[in-house]
Amino acid sequence: MWSNQIVKLKFNIASDAKKCRAYGRGIQPKGVRTGDVAEFR
């Protein structure tokens, strides 16, 4: 599965959402709260 094109990136990258983790106070079930820190790994 290919990711959406990243601005100013000259090539597409493969990504797997199952391998991504996000946590922190800013993470909500339907998005990210503005002004709160959220860490992505």
C-alpha positions in Angstrom: 0.0 0.0 0.0 1.4 3.4 -1.0 1.1 6.5 1.2 -0.3 9.8 0.0 2.3 11.9 -1.7 4.3 14.0 0.7 4.9 17.7 -0.3 8.3 18.3 -1.8 9.1 14.6 -1.8 10.2 13.3 -5.2 9.2 9.7 -4.6 6.4 7.7 -2.9 7.2 5.6 0.2 5.6 2.4 1.3 3.8 2.6 4.7 2.0 0.2 6.9 -0.4 1.8 9.4 -0.4 -1.4 11.5 3.3 -0.7 12.4 2.6 2.9 13.6 1.9 3.8 17.2 0.6 7.1 18.5 0.0 8.0 22.1 -0.3 11.0 24.4 -3.0 13.3 25.8 -3.6 14.9 22.4 -4.7 11.6 20.7 -8.5 11.2 20.5 -10.5 8.3 19.0 -11.4 10.5 16.0 -8.4 12.7 15.6 -5.8 14.8 17.5 -6.6 17.6 20.0 -5.1 20.9 19.0 -2.6 22.4 21.5 -1.8 19.0 23.1 1.4 17.1 22.6 1.1 13.8 20.7 4.0 11.5 20.0 4.2 9.3 16.9 6.6 6.3 16.6 
